[in-house]
Amino acid sequence: MGRAVAAACAGVLAMLLATGRKSERWAFMIATLYLLRAPRFSRTTELWFRMAGYAQIIFPAVLCVAATYIVVYLRNKRMSGANV
């Protein structure tokens, strides 16, 4: 859970600090780094342990991108409401 929260914060922070029209694309870079540098688990024969290991690797990256796009959606919604 801690890696997932850190990944979400890193993605949102990178999006907020990056300049440009599509700054949310930096979240994909952060997510890729989380996938590449994830701790590896030992190969076990039980399906449940393998699924839990893959979830520990994939979930932080997915949450990083999802949190970033939620912030982008809320920001765009607030900005379009201010222009009306």
Secondary structure, 3 states (H helix, E strand, C coil): CHHHHHHHHHHHHHHHHCCCCCHHHHHHHHHHHHHHCCCCCCCCCCHHHHHHHHHHHHHHHHHHHHHHHHHHHHHHHHHHHHHC
